[in-house]
């Protein structure tokens, strides 16, 4: 039986930058990539959603603080609450934190410098819709490019997240001053993940690394299983 | 009615911007024992009276102007 091609939406906000790269990268890992405009109050028929990187609303006030109130964000929250897989990359991660789908907040880098380079990451979970193609302890190389990527939560919350195993990716070396070197986290249910590195910029060895494809292909596979389960 | 909101990084949160300002002030020869950088939001609010204005602005802070994980806020109503 031919496996169905899952539909993965990418939301474009005013100021999104990596939406096109995300659409391209998702198509490269065999998804039907569907652009979604931020004013859409309802999502089209989708099996997974990506909130891309960039500078939604110019990063005014706080990163992600205004995009959180876009009609499409409300629809994404509903999709996530129904169990749909959602991944937020960079600014998308910031939006998911502001929207309360993920714990914590992303602050100005400790160095005050914009970091833009390939970084090694340690995979902490391989049982999620985002990491099924990875294995725990594996090092993957994916680029970061951000000025506000220092993930922070109060110590009690960090302890709770570590105990729940909600840390998905950790920087192998200090990157931006993130608490516990956290690069990516998920919600308790495990269907929403945010990460500062950009998997969509690392899906071809020609671009320096293809490790980002592990994350996106995992998402597409989870989306495909979702389609099959609904048939 | 005019209102001012002061948003500050919470105690205990690392504020690299404040540290950079502190270092710059020290370079200018000032003796500074700490600097923290926050935000000011000036608002013109339509409200029945000062209490109503304060209640509205506090809701604005809770919903948008401050993130309680990292920021505290203070509201001033100018009448």
Interface residues (C-beta under 8 A of the other chain):
Chain A: X61 X62 X65 X66 X69 X98 X104 X105 X107 X108 X109 X110 X111 X112 X150 X152 X153 X154 X177
Chain B: X13 X14 X16 X17 X20 X64 X65 X67 X69 X70
